[in-house]
Amino acid sequence: MSLTELFDDELIPVLRRLGDRPKGAGQEAPSEADTAARELVWATLADLGELRALLPVRLGGPVDALARLVATAEVMGPALFQSPFQDTVLAAELLAADGRHDALLERIAEGTRTVAVAVREHGTDEPSRPAPLTTHDGRVSGTRRFVAFAPDVDLLLVAGDHEHALVAAGAPGLTLRRHDDIGRGDLHRVTLERAEPVPDGLLPHGPSYVRALARARIVQAGYLTGLVHGALELTVERVKSRSAFGRPLAQHQALAHRLAAAAAEATVVRSFVRSVARDGDAGQDIGSTAAQALFLAADLARDVTAEAVHLHGAAGLTEEQDISVFHRRAAVDTLTLGSPTALRREVAALLAARHHVLGD
């Protein structure tokens, strides 16, 4: 089996609805069938070797790891596959840089360990500036909100402003409470009260976090370009089947031009994302370009899914249409690793610093 066979046309509609929780689900656990299906897909990703790209080269990871991770995320996008994949990219990079967790990295690559990343204390916090984390006598305390898949993973990487803590999901002192969110997914509030990290589980905050965030962002950008592709495919099929003023919508030139423009922009953004991934594999600093790529991919995802709902007509607003799921998920997934304002601010600061250095 290949990756494209795993995410084929028959399975994609099923994957889109995995973990799609009803409004007001509260603390209800997802269905056992959904959980089992998601775990099976994750195990298959590991069997296909897709998670080997999470390993550093010194542990046998490929030299083009970032490009491979982006390619995997692009395939996940049309299926809206909800998983800790992007979180694991960030966590694996930090663990590799730390150098004390090679055995854990191997298990992550085998698919037998999963990690969720907890960064925000408040909704206005940004991943580039993790919230404070209190450490005393080797134990950590703090609150993190909007943590995806917290009950489903084996480990939580709690990012802090001075150091990060790797905590087992069932550790004493760690409690979870689910948020309802517009994406109808599994976001949780994580509360730590003197929770004990795993051995060697306190990791320093520094340049390695900046690099890890950049890599996670470019993978998220790849996922969003895949999401856009999926939304456009659904919309093209929809306008072919709808009629207005006595003829199919697809024959109305204005609509065709709008879809063509969106498809062209999606192609350009995808090319840019792949280019940044190749630069990252070549050892270049991709901090600013990864932020730019994520901004462009997120902006496009919001615009295209909104336009797609419009072109679906009133049916696009109903729960029965998959395009409504695209629209809701885009509203959440485009903000996970940085808001538009924060991404602009980061890029501006990095470019200004580079200009200052070159000017000197």
C-alpha positions, 0 to 999 in steps of 0.5 A: 500500500502507498500513501495515496492508496491509504488516502484514496477517493473512497476512504477520504469522505470517511476520514473527513468526519473522524472525530467530528463532534456534535455541538455541545458534546462537552466532555463526551469521548469520541466514538470508539469506532472513530478512535480505532480508525484514527489509530489504524491510519496512524499505524499504517503511516508508520508501516509505510515509513512515513514517520521515519522522516521524523528522525534526524539523519544521525538516527537514519532519517532521510536527508530530505525529511522536511520535503517528505513530511510536507508531501505527507501533510499535503495528502492528509489535507483533502481528507481533513485528517485530524491527528497529532502529526504536526505536533509530532514534527515540532516535538521530534525536532526538539527531542532530536536537538536535545540529544537525550531521547533517541529511544523515544524518537525511534518509538515515535517513528515506529508509531508506538508513541504519540505526542501533543504540544501544549503552548497557549495559556490564553487564546491570544497567546502565540506559539512563537512566545510560549506561556510561562511554565512554573518549575519547582523541585523538578515538577511543573505547574501551569495551564495550557488551552486548545491542546489537540488530542490530549487524551489520545496521545502518550506524551504532552510536550508543554512549551514554556518561556524558559524551558519545556516539559515532557509529561506522560499523559496519565501523570499525577497532577495532570488534568484535562477538560475538553473545549467545544470549538467551531471545528468540532474537534478535540481541543482540551484545556490541560492543567498541571499541578506539580506534575512530574516530567519523564526522566530528562523531560525538562528541555531548554527553550532556545534556538532549537524551539525556533527551528522546530516551530519553523519546521512544524509551520511549513508542514502545517502549510503543506496540510493547508494547501492540501485542504484547499485542493480538497475544497476546490475539488468538491466545489468544481463537482458541485458547480457542475451539478447545479444550474442557474438561469437555465444552464449549469453553473459551470458554464457561467464564465464568472464562476469559472474564472473565480475557481480558476484564479483560486486554483492558480493561487493554490498552485503558486502557494504549494510551490512556495511551500515545497521550495521552503521545505527543500531549503530547510533540508539544505540547512538554510534558516527558514524562520521567515519563509516558513512564517510567510508560507504559513500566512499565505496558505492559511489566508488562502484556506480561509478565502477558498473555503468561504468561497466554496461554501458560497458556490455550494449554495444554501446546501453548503451551510448544512451539516450534510455537505462536506464543504461545511466541514472544510470551512469549520476546520479551516477556521481552527487549523489556520490559527494553530501555529500563528495568527495572521497578525503574529505571522506578519509581525514575525516576518517583519521583525526577521526581515528588518533584522536581516536588512540591518545586518546586511546594511552594516 
